[in-house]
Amino acid sequence: MLATPYPLISNDRKLSPAQVLEAHKGQPMIEKRFEQTKTVHEIAPVLLKNEGRIEALFTLYFLALLRPSSSASCALP
């Protein structure tokens, strides 16, 4: 079976073709993480009044989403 070629285009002219391909291979993981940031997560409410603590909580939450986990490696249907 022959593989069908398809073009990969980048607006970063500094990248070599191999680097563009490598970046493209990571796209599914990036899209999965982006989907997770838009998903409603069922967690207990946290009541914070201090703006700095709210920002710190969101920073930690964001960093937790970036961390690879066993649930992120589940097989897709």
PyMOL Python script that loads the backbone (N, CA, C, O; Angstrom):
from pymol import cmd

cmd.read_pdbstr("""\
ATOM      1  N   MET A   1       0.850  -1.172   0.000  1.00  0.00           N
ATOM      2  CA  MET A   1       0.000   0.000   0.000  1.00  0.00           C
ATOM      3  C   MET A   1       0.895   1.234   0.000  1.00  0.00           C
ATOM      4  O   MET A   1       1.825   1.333   0.800  1.00  0.00           O
ATOM      5  N   LEU A   2       0.617   2.154  -0.882  1.00  0.00           N
ATOM      6  CA  LEU A   2       1.403   3.378  -0.975  1.00  0.00           C
ATOM      7  C   LEU A   2       0.834   4.457  -0.060  1.00  0.00           C
ATOM      8  O   LEU A   2      -0.382   4.609   0.061  1.00  0.00           O
ATOM      9  N   ALA A   3       1.709   5.187   0.565  1.00  0.00           N
ATOM     10  CA  ALA A   3       1.284   6.292   1.417  1.00  0.00           C
ATOM     11  C   ALA A   3       0.923   7.484   0.540  1.00  0.00           C
ATOM     12  O   ALA A   3       1.601   7.775  -0.447  1.00  0.00           O
ATOM     13  N   THR A   4      -0.143   8.162   0.911  1.00  0.00           N
ATOM     14  CA  THR A   4      -0.561   9.345   0.172  1.00  0.00           C
ATOM     15  C   THR A   4       0.144  10.564   0.750  1.00  0.00           C
ATOM     16  O   THR A   4       0.003  10.840   1.941  1.00  0.00           O
ATOM     17  N   PRO A   5       0.892  11.292  -0.053  1.00  0.00           N
ATOM     18  CA  PRO A   5       1.572  12.489   0.461  1.00  0.00           C
ATOM     19  C   PRO A   5       0.585  13.641   0.658  1.00  0.00           C
ATOM     20  O   PRO A   5      -0.409  13.756  -0.060  1.00  0.00           O
ATOM     21  N   TYR A   6       0.874  14.472   1.622  1.00  0.00           N
ATOM     22  CA  TYR A   6       0.084  15.689   1.819  1.00  0.00           C
ATOM     23  C   TYR A   6       1.027  16.792   2.270  1.00  0.00           C
ATOM     24  O   TYR A   6       2.025  16.531   2.942  1.00  0.00           O
ATOM     25  N   PRO A   7       0.707  18.014   1.901  1.00  0.00           N
ATOM     26  CA  PRO A   7       1.621  19.117   2.223  1.00  0.00           C
ATOM     27  C   PRO A   7       1.476  19.579   3.673  1.00  0.00           C
ATOM     28  O   PRO A   7       0.375  19.606   4.224  1.00  0.00           O
ATOM     29  N   LEU A   8       2.592  19.936   4.270  1.00  0.00           N
ATOM     30  CA  LEU A   8       2.611  20.595   5.574  1.00  0.00           C
ATOM     31  C   LEU A   8       3.176  21.986   5.343  1.00  0.00           C
ATOM     32  O   LEU A   8       4.279  22.140   4.817  1.00  0.00           O
ATOM     33  N   ILE A   9       2.422  22.984   5.734  1.00  0.00           N
ATOM     34  CA  ILE A   9       2.831  24.363   5.508  1.00  0.00           C
ATOM     35  C   ILE A   9       2.982  25.056   6.856  1.00  0.00           C
ATOM     36  O   ILE A   9       2.161  24.869   7.755  1.00  0.00           O
ATOM     37  N   SER A  10       4.023  25.846   6.988  1.00  0.00           N
ATOM     38  CA  SER A  10       4.265  26.604   8.214  1.00  0.00           C
ATOM     39  C   SER A  10       4.552  28.054   7.856  1.00  0.00           C
ATOM     40  O   SER A  10       5.133  28.347   6.811  1.00  0.00           O
ATOM     41  N   ASN A  11       4.137  28.952   8.734  1.00  0.00           N
ATOM     42  CA  ASN A  11       4.449  30.360   8.508  1.00  0.00           C
ATOM     43  C   ASN A  11       5.784  30.751   9.144  1.00  0.00           C
ATOM     44  O   ASN A  11       6.206  31.904   9.047  1.00  0.00           O
ATOM     45  N   ASP A  12       6.446  29.792   9.795  1.00  0.00           N
ATOM     46  CA  ASP A  12       7.759  30.039  10.381  1.00  0.00           C
ATOM     47  C   ASP A  12       8.822  29.565   9.391  1.00  0.00           C
ATOM     48  O   ASP A  12       9.082  28.366   9.287  1.00  0.00           O
ATOM     49  N   ARG A  13       9.423  30.480   8.680  1.00  0.00           N
ATOM     50  CA  ARG A  13      10.376  30.129   7.633  1.00  0.00           C
ATOM     51  C   ARG A  13      11.711  29.633   8.190  1.00  0.00           C
ATOM     52  O   ARG A  13      12.551  29.147   7.431  1.00  0.00           O
ATOM     53  N   LYS A  14      11.918  29.748   9.496  1.00  0.00           N
ATOM     54  CA  LYS A  14      13.164  29.294  10.106  1.00  0.00           C
ATOM     55  C   LYS A  14      13.167  27.780  10.332  1.00  0.00           C
ATOM     56  O   LYS A  14      14.227  27.187  10.533  1.00  0.00           O
ATOM     57  N   LEU A  15      11.991  27.154  10.299  1.00  0.00           N
ATOM     58  CA  LEU A  15      11.897  25.718  10.559  1.00  0.00           C
ATOM     59  C   LEU A  15      12.277  24.914   9.323  1.00  0.00           C
ATOM     60  O   LEU A  15      11.918  25.262   8.198  1.00  0.00           O
ATOM     61  N   SER A  16      13.003  23.845   9.557  1.00  0.00           N
ATOM     62  CA  SER A  16      13.334  22.924   8.470  1.00  0.00           C
ATOM     63  C   SER A  16      12.109  22.030   8.219  1.00  0.00           C
ATOM     64  O   SER A  16      11.219  21.964   9.067  1.00  0.00           O
ATOM     65  N   PRO A  17      12.053  21.355   7.091  1.00  0.00           N
ATOM     66  CA  PRO A  17      10.933  20.432   6.853  1.00  0.00           C
ATOM     67  C   PRO A  17      10.797  19.368   7.949  1.00  0.00           C
ATOM     68  O   PRO A  17       9.682  18.997   8.318  1.00  0.00           O
ATOM     69  N   ALA A  18      11.922  18.880   8.467  1.00  0.00           N
ATOM     70  CA  ALA A  18      11.870  17.885   9.546  1.00  0.00           C
ATOM     71  C   ALA A  18      11.263  18.483  10.816  1.00  0.00           C
ATOM     72  O   ALA A  18      10.513  17.806  11.520  1.00  0.00           O
ATOM     73  N   GLN A  19      11.579  19.744  11.114  1.00  0.00           N
ATOM     74  CA  GLN A  19      11.024  20.393  12.302  1.00  0.00           C
ATOM     75  C   GLN A  19       9.520  20.642  12.148  1.00  0.00           C
ATOM     76  O   GLN A  19       8.769  20.519  13.116  1.00  0.00           O
ATOM     77  N   VAL A  20       9.084  20.988  10.951  1.00  0.00           N
ATOM     78  CA  VAL A  20       7.652  21.178  10.704  1.00  0.00           C
ATOM     79  C   VAL A  20       6.916  19.857  10.910  1.00  0.00           C
ATOM     80  O   VAL A  20       5.849  19.829  11.524  1.00  0.00           O
ATOM     81  N   LEU A  21       7.477  18.771  10.403  1.00  0.00           N
ATOM     82  CA  LEU A  21       6.871  17.457  10.580  1.00  0.00           C
ATOM     83  C   LEU A  21       6.828  17.068  12.056  1.00  0.00           C
ATOM     84  O   LEU A  21       5.823  16.535  12.526  1.00  0.00           O
ATOM     85  N   GLU A  22       7.899  17.327  12.781  1.00  0.00           N
ATOM     86  CA  GLU A  22       7.944  17.004  14.218  1.00  0.00           C
ATOM     87  C   GLU A  22       6.890  17.801  14.984  1.00  0.00           C
ATOM     88  O   GLU A  22       6.225  17.257  15.866  1.00  0.00           O
ATOM     89  N   ALA A  23       6.735  19.068  14.658  1.00  0.00           N
ATOM     90  CA  ALA A  23       5.714  19.897  15.317  1.00  0.00           C
ATOM     91  C   ALA A  23       4.315  19.373  14.993  1.00  0.00           C
ATOM     92  O   ALA A  23       3.431  19.375  15.849  1.00  0.00           O
ATOM     93  N   HIS A  24       4.123  18.929  13.762  1.00  0.00           N
ATOM     94  CA  HIS A  24       2.816  18.406  13.343  1.00  0.00           C
ATOM     95  C   HIS A  24       2.464  17.128  14.106  1.00  0.00           C
ATOM     96  O   HIS A  24       1.297  16.896  14.422  1.00  0.00           O
ATOM     97  N   LYS A  25       3.458  16.306  14.401  1.00  0.00           N
ATOM     98  CA  LYS A  25       3.210  15.057  15.127  1.00  0.00           C
ATOM     99  C   LYS A  25       2.704  15.318  16.539  1.00  0.00           C
ATOM    100  O   LYS A  25       1.996  14.479  17.095  1.00  0.00           O
ATOM    101  N   GLY A  26       3.047  16.462  17.136  1.00  0.00           N
ATOM    102  CA  GLY A  26       2.586  16.800  18.481  1.00  0.00           C
ATOM    103  C   GLY A  26       1.234  17.473  18.513  1.00  0.00           C
ATOM    104  O   GLY A  26       0.709  17.750  19.592  1.00  0.00           O
ATOM    105  N   GLN A  27       0.662  17.742  17.359  1.00  0.00           N
ATOM    106  CA  GLN A  27      -0.602  18.467  17.302  1.00  0.00           C
ATOM    107  C   GLN A  27      -1.761  17.751  18.006  1.00  0.00           C
ATOM    108  O   GLN A  27      -2.524  18.424  18.698  1.00  0.00           O
ATOM    109  N   PRO A  28      -1.943  16.436  17.875  1.00  0.00           N
ATOM    110  CA  PRO A  28      -3.061  15.793  18.577  1.00  0.00           C
ATOM    111  C   PRO A  28      -3.019  15.992  20.094  1.00  0.00           C
ATOM    112  O   PRO A  28      -4.063  16.184  20.717  1.00  0.00           O
ATOM    113  N   MET A  29      -1.825  15.948  20.695  1.00  0.00           N
ATOM    114  CA  MET A  29      -1.717  16.152  22.139  1.00  0.00           C
ATOM    115  C   MET A  29      -2.104  17.580  22.510  1.00  0.00           C
ATOM    116  O   MET A  29      -2.790  17.800  23.508  1.00  0.00           O
ATOM    117  N   ILE A  30      -1.665  18.549  21.708  1.00  0.00           N
ATOM    118  CA  ILE A  30      -1.994  19.944  21.972  1.00  0.00           C
ATOM    119  C   ILE A  30      -3.502  20.157  21.868  1.00  0.00           C
ATOM    120  O   ILE A  30      -4.096  20.836  22.705  1.00  0.00           O
ATOM    121  N   GLU A  31      -4.117  19.577  20.842  1.00  0.00           N
ATOM    122  CA  GLU A  31      -5.557  19.735  20.674  1.00  0.00           C
ATOM    123  C   GLU A  31      -6.326  19.074  21.805  1.00  0.00           C
ATOM    124  O   GLU A  31      -7.359  19.594  22.229  1.00  0.00           O
ATOM    125  N   LYS A  32      -5.844  17.931  22.309  1.00  0.00           N
ATOM    126  CA  LYS A  32      -6.494  17.258  23.435  1.00  0.00           C
ATOM    127  C   LYS A  32      -6.422  18.130  24.686  1.00  0.00           C
ATOM    128  O   LYS A  32      -7.408  18.251  25.414  1.00  0.00           O
ATOM    129  N   ARG A  33      -5.265  18.738  24.941  1.00  0.00           N
ATOM    130  CA  ARG A  33      -5.121  19.615  26.101  1.00  0.00           C
ATOM    131  C   ARG A  33      -6.020  20.849  25.967  1.00  0.00           C
ATOM    132  O   ARG A  33      -6.606  21.298  26.952  1.00  0.00           O
ATOM    133  N   PHE A  34      -6.129  21.393  24.760  1.00  0.00           N
ATOM    134  CA  PHE A  34      -6.984  22.548  24.549  1.00  0.00           C
ATOM    135  C   PHE A  34      -8.443  22.175  24.799  1.00  0.00           C
ATOM    136  O   PHE A  34      -9.200  22.957  25.373  1.00  0.00           O
ATOM    137  N   GLU A  35      -8.833  20.974  24.364  1.00  0.00           N
ATOM    138  CA  GLU A  35     -10.193  20.496  24.607  1.00  0.00           C
ATOM    139  C   GLU A  35     -10.459  20.383  26.108  1.00  0.00           C
ATOM    140  O   GLU A  35     -11.546  20.717  26.580  1.00  0.00           O
ATOM    141  N   GLN A  36      -9.459  19.909  26.852  1.00  0.00           N
ATOM    142  CA  GLN A  36      -9.622  19.756  28.295  1.00  0.00           C
ATOM    143  C   GLN A  36      -9.794  21.097  28.986  1.00  0.00           C
ATOM    144  O   GLN A  36     -10.500  21.182  29.990  1.00  0.00           O
ATOM    145  N   THR A  37      -9.161  22.155  28.468  1.00  0.00           N
ATOM    146  CA  THR A  37      -9.320  23.468  29.101  1.00  0.00           C
ATOM    147  C   THR A  37     -10.715  24.021  28.875  1.00  0.00           C
ATOM    148  O   THR A  37     -11.178  24.862  29.646  1.00  0.00           O
ATOM    149  N   LYS A  38     -11.398  23.560  27.823  1.00  0.00           N
ATOM    150  CA  LYS A  38     -12.742  24.040  27.535  1.00  0.00           C
ATOM    151  C   LYS A  38     -13.818  23.167  28.177  1.00  0.00           C
ATOM    152  O   LYS A  38     -14.993  23.531  28.157  1.00  0.00           O
ATOM    153  N   THR A  39     -13.438  22.024  28.745  1.00  0.00           N
ATOM    154  CA  THR A  39     -14.382  21.084  29.325  1.00  0.00           C
ATOM    155  C   THR A  39     -14.771  21.520  30.735  1.00  0.00           C
ATOM    156  O   THR A  39     -13.961  22.069  31.481  1.00  0.00           O
ATOM    157  N   VAL A  40     -16.020  21.263  31.074  1.00  0.00           N
ATOM    158  CA  VAL A  40     -16.480  21.539  32.433  1.00  0.00           C
ATOM    159  C   VAL A  40     -16.006  20.401  33.328  1.00  0.00           C
ATOM    160  O   VAL A  40     -16.320  19.236  33.083  1.00  0.00           O
ATOM    161  N   HIS A  41     -15.255  20.744  34.358  1.00  0.00           N
ATOM    162  CA  HIS A  41     -14.755  19.742  35.297  1.00  0.00           C
ATOM    163  C   HIS A  41     -15.576  19.816  36.573  1.00  0.00           C
ATOM    164  O   HIS A  41     -15.811  20.896  37.114  1.00  0.00           O
ATOM    165  N   GLU A  42     -16.002  18.670  37.038  1.00  0.00           N
ATOM    166  CA  GLU A  42     -16.796  18.611  38.251  1.00  0.00           C
ATOM    167  C   GLU A  42     -15.852  18.588  39.454  1.00  0.00           C
ATOM    168  O   GLU A  42     -15.266  17.556  39.781  1.00  0.00           O
ATOM    169  N   ILE A  43     -15.719  19.725  40.092  1.00  0.00           N
ATOM    170  CA  ILE A  43     -14.877  19.836  41.284  1.00  0.00           C
ATOM    171  C   ILE A  43     -15.652  20.594  42.346  1.00  0.00           C
ATOM    172  O   ILE A  43     -16.630  21.281  42.049  1.00  0.00           O
ATOM    173  N   ALA A  44     -15.213  20.463  43.566  1.00  0.00           N
ATOM    174  CA  ALA A  44     -15.859  21.174  44.662  1.00  0.00           C
ATOM    175  C   ALA A  44     -15.606  22.670  44.516  1.00  0.00           C
ATOM    176  O   ALA A  44     -14.517  23.077  44.110  1.00  0.00           O
ATOM    177  N   PRO A  45     -16.597  23.490  44.843  1.00  0.00           N
ATOM    178  CA  PRO A  45     -16.401  24.937  44.726  1.00  0.00           C
ATOM    179  C   PRO A  45     -15.316  25.435  45.683  1.00  0.00           C
ATOM    180  O   PRO A  45     -15.194  24.947  46.807  1.00  0.00           O
ATOM    181  N   VAL A  46     -14.553  26.386  45.235  1.00  0.00           N
ATOM    182  CA  VAL A  46     -13.512  27.000  46.045  1.00  0.00           C
ATOM    183  C   VAL A  46     -13.833  28.480  46.159  1.00  0.00           C
ATOM    184  O   VAL A  46     -13.946  29.178  45.151  1.00  0.00           O
ATOM    185  N   LEU A  47     -13.978  28.952  47.376  1.00  0.00           N
ATOM    186  CA  LEU A  47     -14.324  30.352  47.588  1.00  0.00           C
ATOM    187  C   LEU A  47     -13.069  31.129  47.966  1.00  0.00           C
ATOM    188  O   LEU A  47     -12.544  30.993  49.071  1.00  0.00           O
ATOM    189  N   LEU A  48     -12.605  31.932  47.043  1.00  0.00           N
ATOM    190  CA  LEU A  48     -11.421  32.749  47.264  1.00  0.00           C
ATOM    191  C   LEU A  48     -11.793  34.218  47.080  1.00  0.00           C
ATOM    192  O   LEU A  48     -12.510  34.573  46.144  1.00  0.00           O
ATOM    193  N   LYS A  49     -11.309  35.055  47.965  1.00  0.00           N
ATOM    194  CA  LYS A  49     -11.593  36.488  47.870  1.00  0.00           C
ATOM    195  C   LYS A  49     -10.380  37.277  47.411  1.00  0.00           C
ATOM    196  O   LYS A  49     -10.519  38.340  46.806  1.00  0.00           O
ATOM    197  N   ASN A  50      -9.198  36.766  47.694  1.00  0.00           N
ATOM    198  CA  ASN A  50      -7.964  37.452  47.342  1.00  0.00           C
ATOM    199  C   ASN A  50      -7.639  37.200  45.870  1.00  0.00           C
ATOM    200  O   ASN A  50      -7.542  36.048  45.446  1.00  0.00           O
ATOM    201  N   GLU A  51      -7.472  38.266  45.092  1.00  0.00           N
ATOM    202  CA  GLU A  51      -7.220  38.145  43.660  1.00  0.00           C
ATOM    203  C   GLU A  51      -5.941  37.358  43.362  1.00  0.00           C
ATOM    204  O   GLU A  51      -5.895  36.602  42.391  1.00  0.00           O
ATOM    205  N   GLY A  52      -4.926  37.526  44.170  1.00  0.00           N
ATOM    206  CA  GLY A  52      -3.675  36.792  43.983  1.00  0.00           C
ATOM    207  C   GLY A  52      -3.856  35.297  44.155  1.00  0.00           C
ATOM    208  O   GLY A  52      -3.257  34.509  43.423  1.00  0.00           O
ATOM    209  N   ARG A  53      -4.679  34.900  45.119  1.00  0.00           N
ATOM    210  CA  ARG A  53      -4.923  33.472  45.342  1.00  0.00           C
ATOM    211  C   ARG A  53      -5.757  32.865  44.210  1.00  0.00           C
ATOM    212  O   ARG A  53      -5.553  31.711  43.832  1.00  0.00           O
ATOM    213  N   ILE A  54      -6.689  33.642  43.678  1.00  0.00           N
ATOM    214  CA  ILE A  54      -7.477  33.168  42.538  1.00  0.00           C
ATOM    215  C   ILE A  54      -6.559  32.926  41.344  1.00  0.00           C
ATOM    216  O   ILE A  54      -6.650  31.894  40.678  1.00  0.00           O
ATOM    217  N   GLU A  55      -5.678  33.886  41.081  1.00  0.00           N
ATOM    218  CA  GLU A  55      -4.732  33.752  39.974  1.00  0.00           C
ATOM    219  C   GLU A  55      -3.809  32.549  40.196  1.00  0.00           C
ATOM    220  O   GLU A  55      -3.514  31.813  39.255  1.00  0.00           O
ATOM    221  N   ALA A  56      -3.356  32.350  41.427  1.00  0.00           N
ATOM    222  CA  ALA A  56      -2.474  31.211  41.731  1.00  0.00           C
ATOM    223  C   ALA A  56      -3.207  29.889  41.517  1.00  0.00           C
ATOM    224  O   ALA A  56      -2.626  28.933  41.003  1.00  0.00           O
ATOM    225  N   LEU A  57      -4.484  29.830  41.910  1.00  0.00           N
ATOM    226  CA  LEU A  57      -5.256  28.607  41.730  1.00  0.00           C
ATOM    227  C   LEU A  57      -5.414  28.281  40.247  1.00  0.00           C
ATOM    228  O   LEU A  57      -5.254  27.128  39.846  1.00  0.00           O
ATOM    229  N   PHE A  58      -5.725  29.283  39.436  1.00  0.00           N
ATOM    230  CA  PHE A  58      -5.862  29.041  38.001  1.00  0.00           C
ATOM    231  C   PHE A  58      -4.529  28.659  37.362  1.00  0.00           C
ATOM    232  O   PHE A  58      -4.495  27.854  36.431  1.00  0.00           O
ATOM    233  N   THR A  59      -3.449  29.225  37.850  1.00  0.00           N
ATOM    234  CA  THR A  59      -2.132  28.856  37.331  1.00  0.00           C
ATOM    235  C   THR A  59      -1.833  27.388  37.629  1.00  0.00           C
ATOM    236  O   THR A  59      -1.373  26.654  36.754  1.00  0.00           O
ATOM    237  N   LEU A  60      -2.092  26.967  38.850  1.00  0.00           N
ATOM    238  CA  LEU A  60      -1.879  25.564  39.214  1.00  0.00           C
ATOM    239  C   LEU A  60      -2.784  24.632  38.418  1.00  0.00           C
ATOM    240  O   LEU A  60      -2.361  23.557  37.994  1.00  0.00           O
ATOM    241  N   TYR A  61      -4.026  25.048  38.219  1.00  0.00           N
ATOM    242  CA  TYR A  61      -4.967  24.245  37.450  1.00  0.00           C
ATOM    243  C   TYR A  61      -4.475  24.094  36.009  1.00  0.00           C
ATOM    244  O   TYR A  61      -4.523  23.003  35.442  1.00  0.00           O
ATOM    245  N   PHE A  62      -4.006  25.187  35.428  1.00  0.00           N
ATOM    246  CA  PHE A  62      -3.477  25.161  34.065  1.00  0.00           C
ATOM    247  C   PHE A  62      -2.248  24.259  33.974  1.00  0.00           C
ATOM    248  O   PHE A  62      -2.134  23.468  33.039  1.00  0.00           O
ATOM    249  N   LEU A  63      -1.332  24.369  34.930  1.00  0.00           N
ATOM    250  CA  LEU A  63      -0.134  23.529  34.931  1.00  0.00           C
ATOM    251  C   LEU A  63      -0.487  22.052  35.083  1.00  0.00           C
ATOM    252  O   LEU A  63       0.167  21.190  34.496  1.00  0.00           O
ATOM    253  N   ALA A  64      -1.513  21.765  35.867  1.00  0.00           N
ATOM    254  CA  ALA A  64      -1.948  20.378  36.031  1.00  0.00           C
ATOM    255  C   ALA A  64      -2.476  19.817  34.721  1.00  0.00           C
ATOM    256  O   ALA A  64      -2.283  18.637  34.427  1.00  0.00           O
ATOM    257  N   LEU A  65      -3.144  20.656  33.929  1.00  0.00           N
ATOM    258  CA  LEU A  65      -3.646  20.204  32.631  1.00  0.00           C
ATOM    259  C   LEU A  65      -2.516  19.946  31.641  1.00  0.00           C
ATOM    260  O   LEU A  65      -2.660  19.115  30.745  1.00  0.00           O
ATOM    261  N   LEU A  66      -1.400  20.642  31.790  1.00  0.00           N
ATOM    262  CA  LEU A  66      -0.269  20.455  30.889  1.00  0.00           C
ATOM    263  C   LEU A  66       0.500  19.172  31.189  1.00  0.00           C
ATOM    264  O   LEU A  66       1.170  18.626  30.312  1.00  0.00           O
ATOM    265  N   ARG A  67       0.405  18.702  32.408  1.00  0.00           N
ATOM    266  CA  ARG A  67       1.149  17.512  32.832  1.00  0.00           C
ATOM    267  C   ARG A  67       0.556  16.272  32.182  1.00  0.00           C
ATOM    268  O   ARG A  67      -0.648  16.032  32.284  1.00  0.00           O
ATOM    269  N   PRO A  68       1.390  15.483  31.515  1.00  0.00           N
ATOM    270  CA  PRO A  68       0.878  14.235  30.931  1.00  0.00           C
ATOM    271  C   PRO A  68       0.377  13.307  32.035  1.00  0.00           C
ATOM    272  O   PRO A  68       1.012  13.176  33.081  1.00  0.00           O
ATOM    273  N   SER A  69      -0.739  12.680  31.798  1.00  0.00           N
ATOM    274  CA  SER A  69      -1.279  11.772  32.788  1.00  0.00           C
ATOM    275  C   SER A  69      -1.728  10.493  32.107  1.00  0.00           C
ATOM    276  O   SER A  69      -1.806  10.426  30.881  1.00  0.00           O
ATOM    277  N   SER A  70      -2.020   9.482  32.904  1.00  0.00           N
ATOM    278  CA  SER A  70      -2.453   8.210  32.325  1.00  0.00           C
ATOM    279  C   SER A  70      -3.798   8.359  31.639  1.00  0.00           C
ATOM    280  O   SER A  70      -4.073   7.634  30.683  1.00  0.00           O
ATOM    281  N   SER A  71      -4.657   9.286  32.097  1.00  0.00           N
ATOM    282  CA  SER A  71      -5.953   9.460  31.454  1.00  0.00           C
ATOM    283  C   SER A  71      -5.821  10.090  30.074  1.00  0.00           C
ATOM    284  O   SER A  71      -6.692   9.896  29.226  1.00  0.00           O
ATOM    285  N   ALA A  72      -4.743  10.844  29.833  1.00  0.00           N
ATOM    286  CA  ALA A  72      -4.540  11.480  28.540  1.00  0.00           C
ATOM    287  C   ALA A  72      -4.089  10.470  27.493  1.00  0.00           C
ATOM    288  O   ALA A  72      -4.185  10.740  26.296  1.00  0.00           O
ATOM    289  N   SER A  73      -3.603   9.321  27.920  1.00  0.00           N
ATOM    290  CA  SER A  73      -3.107   8.338  26.969  1.00  0.00           C
ATOM    291  C   SER A  73      -4.142   7.257  26.664  1.00  0.00           C
ATOM    292  O   SER A  73      -3.799   6.218  26.099  1.00  0.00           O
ATOM    293  N   CYS A  74      -5.396   7.488  27.030  1.00  0.00           N
ATOM    294  CA  CYS A  74      -6.448   6.519  26.731  1.00  0.00           C
ATOM    295  C   CYS A  74      -6.623   6.392  25.229  1.00  0.00           C
ATOM    296  O   CYS A  74      -6.470   7.360  24.484  1.00  0.00           O
ATOM    297  N   ALA A  75      -6.940   5.204  24.806  1.00  0.00           N
ATOM    298  CA  ALA A  75      -7.132   4.964  23.370  1.00  0.00           C
ATOM    299  C   ALA A  75      -8.397   5.658  22.905  1.00  0.00           C
ATOM    300  O   ALA A  75      -9.431   5.603  23.571  1.00  0.00           O
ATOM    301  N   LEU A  76      -8.306   6.306  21.767  1.00  0.00           N
ATOM    302  CA  LEU A  76      -9.474   6.961  21.173  1.00  0.00           C
ATOM    303  C   LEU A  76     -10.277   5.920  20.389  1.00  0.00           C
ATOM    304  O   LEU A  76      -9.697   4.996  19.819  1.00  0.00           O
ATOM    305  N   PRO A  77     -11.609   6.064  20.355  1.00  0.00           N
ATOM    306  CA  PRO A  77     -12.436   5.088  19.624  1.00  0.00           C
ATOM    307  C   PRO A  77     -12.170   5.135  18.141  1.00  0.00           C
ATOM    308  O   PRO A  77     -12.779   4.382  17.380  1.00  0.00           O
TER     309      PRO A  77
END
""", "prot")
cmd.dss("prot")
cmd.show_as("cartoon", "prot")
cmd.util.cbc("prot")
cmd.orient("prot")
